[in-house]
Amino acid sequence: MSLWKRISSHGDCEQRMAAYYEEKGLLELRLCLAPWIEDRIMSEQVTPNSTDQLERVALKFNEDLQQKLLSTRTASDQALKFRVVELCALIQRTSAVELYTYLRSGLQKELQLVTEKSVAATTGQSMPLNPYSMNNTPMVTGYMDPSDLMAVSNNCNPAVVQGIGAIHNVQNAGGIASPALGMVTPKVELYEVQHQIMQTLNEFGNCANALKLLAQNYSYMLNSTSSPNAEAAYRSLIDEKAAIVITMRRSFMYYESLNEMVIHELKNWRHQQAQAGNGAPFNEGSLDDIQRCFEMLETFIAHMLAAVKELMRVRLVTEEPELTHLLEQVQNAQKNLVCSAFIVDKQPPQVMKTNTRFAASVRWLIGSQLGIHNNPPTVECIIMSEIQSQRFVTRNTQVDNSSLSGQSSGEILNASSTMEYQQSNHVFSASFRNMQLKKIKRAEKKGTESVMDEKFALFFYTTTTVNDFQIRVWTLSLPVVVIVHGNQEPQSWATITWDNAFAEIVRDPFMITDRVTWAQLSVALNIKFGSCTGRSLTIDNLDFLYEKLQREERSEYITWNQFCKEPMPERAFTFWEWFFAIMKLTKDHMLGMWKAGCIMGFINKAKAQDDLLRSVYGIGTFLLRFSDSELGGVTIAYVNENGLVTMLAPWTARDFQVLNLADRIRDLDVLCWLHPSDRNASPVKRDVAFGEFYSKRQDPVTGYVKSTLHVHVCSNGDNGSTSGTPQHHGAQESMQLGNISPSTFYSPARPEESDSDASDAEVLERIVNCAGPNDPVINEISNALMKVTYSHGDFGMADFDTITNFDNY
């Protein structure tokens, strides 16, 4: 949403700003080119005390504005064409600097109004007491000389500064944002943060002017001869300097609060990145706006550092401990900012298989601010165990290239990459496109620990030199689990899913809670299943999963052991193994049907039976549910001819490799009406629900007889079997082969027990059962039937009754 649209949503704000622009006749211009004006002006960084620079920027803006206006004309719109000419004439009559500064001031007023409306709640939230460094203690030796940084204000990434919402927490159940604390994170608009930084920079310009005047007066006092007013001038300089120090301290405190806000947004971005590992929506583009904030903060702190150093040159007293302390604070703040801007923007796969290629990338959010892109450094990567990562982070281990090789817990090929700067979007990054983990060193396991519980992380680091000082930065990836075989994948994903969903944004690697509320876990499961299959779980589905996780003592909390370690009651597998197998089956073999709502899925037998018996359509009504007893199984429950519920034996992925689910349903004539997964919907005819998923019948190749797989329900002698009884119908597969001996077919069913619409194969089965497979008469009959079938297709019970009258033979 553009800034003007946000203003328009508040009637009083719109009225005030309309009056402001109308005073200079610029209201129509503001309305006509609202997004362009906001983008163009807000992406500039003008130093207020630089008149020449302001004039250059204003003239360029004036020229671009006229070109933009002329480009909006269309030959068919004469009214617009005439109005554009009038606006161009107005622009030409107005001074370029006056027009630019008036529009710029207007945007500042708009931002202030929007801030008053939407940021009041945000500013009332308390921030962390200590500055947060994304990489803990930064490793920087020497100090930064800002002489080359004073001009960076005009080199910031000119990204479009629009009203981009802060990161929306995808865990919206119960307003949970902080996984462990269940707290809601306040929403912050990045463009509002950018505006506050820009406003503070502009205000700091007044301090720079006062400092410049102080330096001139100090120089004059040093060069002047003795004067009767020297003592008064000296006292005046001391007072002026003290006032400037107070102003600088106030500016630095404001910088710290702004820095906290930006770091807070980066934390949110990283948390959202972890959630994306589970399949949550992720706005990667917001990182560009966060970088814009980093660039502006770097400009701010560089100006402040230069000003403090300039102030220290005005030596009026021998010792100035307060000013010295301020210098140290500003230097440390700049170091922290630079180091915290080094992040992993493209995470490696979190379940990593050895000898398999993978990719990742790191990004330095300072862009071109420090000039490092002119001599880009090389980033190295190693893999660290959880213990090594903890030791490195908590003990503030220094980055030493020579010793880091010994810190690695494995061997990675192609583990170095030179950073590249993209001028078009100001992205300064290093891409690792072809890495491969060859070996891994594992720690000793304790108790029931397995290799699928062991977490590692990729450790990226680099060293570079700027103006004779050395910068060493590093960052860790999200945790990864290393496997060597595919059968280790399910449990590995349990480890990663739990960590991504419930880890704190800032923590000692890789500490994680061992229990969460069901409200939190239900969100994580819903995100995971929905992203994998394309359809979220319903409330009924989640209620069923909650029951699956419960033990004898019911609790609102679900433990890690309940989630993936302890077998479910009366089962030989854990909840996660069961859930993961269903998710994989759905994704691989039932994706379209699940997304279309044809599969109810998570429902127990008792409720399935109750729902079917309550259905107004009665016999032939069916639903599909995931099996409780078999991993990765799906079963059909239907109302049989006796009005009772029958459960078919579960089908698994192995069955669907032979014949897909939709075709199996088509073969079963006992299935007529699909019971809806939505409680507010009505049953749907089987072929309407599944028709689009049926396989097309292909014509046989010339010279061959067509053969197809056909599924039918075999009776076990109990036509009234009900759900939950062991005498349920089984679903079996048979093959219709046009040129095979009748003796191939065998079924325990008698002819009179079968359906009236029998196929050729079923008729032949019945004939064989009547007389025996070796009867010569039967052979004659079967040959005759084959000829009829080839010429005329299937025949029904009438043909059967005629042919099986053995008195005719």
PyMOL commands that set and color helices and strands:
alter all, ss='L'
color gray80, all
select helices_A, chain A and resi 3-8+11-22+27-32+34-42+51-71+78-93+96-118+120-123+146-148+152-154+173-175+190-223+230-276+286-313+321-340+372-374+386-394+401-407+451-453+486-502+518-533+539-549+560-564+575-589+591-595+605-614+653-656+661-667+686-693+742-744+751-753+760-771+776-792+797-803+806-808
alter helices_A, ss='H'
color red, helices_A
select strands_A, chain A and resi 139-141+342-346+351-353+357-364+378-385+410-413+416-418+420-422+427-440+456-466+469-476+481-483+515-517+557-559+621-626+634-639+645-647+673-674+684-685+707-714+730-737
alter strands_A, ss='S'
color yellow, strands_A
deselect
rebuild
show_as cartoon
